[in-house]
Amino acid sequence: MTGVEHLLSGRHHVGTALTPLDPEKRRPRTRVAIVACMDARLAIETMFGLRAGDAHVIRNAGGCVTSDTLRSLRLSQIRGGTREIVLVHHEDCAALSDPDADLRECLDLLRTSKELPHTDVVRGFVYTRGGALREIRPDRRAE
C-alpha cells in the first residue's frame, strides 16, 4: 500500500467528523493566521486546541516568511478577515540552524511589511523538544 492509499483508507475512520465546506464560515473564528514549519511532528491544530474553522494555518519549510508566505497572509487578512499572526518555529529543525534568530528576523519582517494591512499583533514561538512553546520577541532573546 502506498502512502497516499494509506491516507485514503483512513478516511473511513473519520466518518461524520468530516466538516463540510460552509461558505458562510470562510473566515476563521479566531481571526488568527498561523505560519508554521511543515515538519510532520508539529501538530499545530493540537498545539493550539484548534478545530476546523478556527484559524488559517500556513506551512512551509522552517515556517519562514517568504514572498509566498506574505502573499498568503495578505489574502488571509483581506479575504479571510484575519487580524493576528502567530509564527511557530521549532527546535531540531532540518530547515533552520538557529530557529530563534530566524524567528526574530521573521517577526521584524512581518511587523514592518507594507504588504500586510494588519501587523499590530504578530507573535512568535519556538516549539521545544519537550513540547513547550517558548515566546520569542525581536527586542529580547527569549522569554
Secondary structure by P-SEA (a helix, b strand, c coil): ccaaaaaaaacccccccccccccccccccccbbbbbbcccccccccccccccccbbbbbcccccccaaaaaaaaaaaacccccbbbbbbbccccccccaaaaaaaaaaaaaaccccccccbbbbbbbcccbbbbbbbcccccc
